[in-house]
C-alpha cells in the first residue's frame, strides 16, 4: 500500500513552500480554521489560482487525502 501524502508535505517536497510556511499556515488553521491551501494563500505563499494548479498536480500525483 502506498503512503498517503498530505498537501502541505507535497508542496514542501515540490519546493513550492518551505517548512516554516507550512508551520505558520497550520497555526493559522488551528486558530481560525479553513483549509491549508487557503491559509497558505492568506500568508502570501501563492495566489488562489496558483494554489488550484498545485492542488491539481497533487491530486494527480498522490493518493487522495483530505486537505
Order of alpha helices (4+ residues) and beta strands (2+ residues): alpha-alpha-alpha-alpha
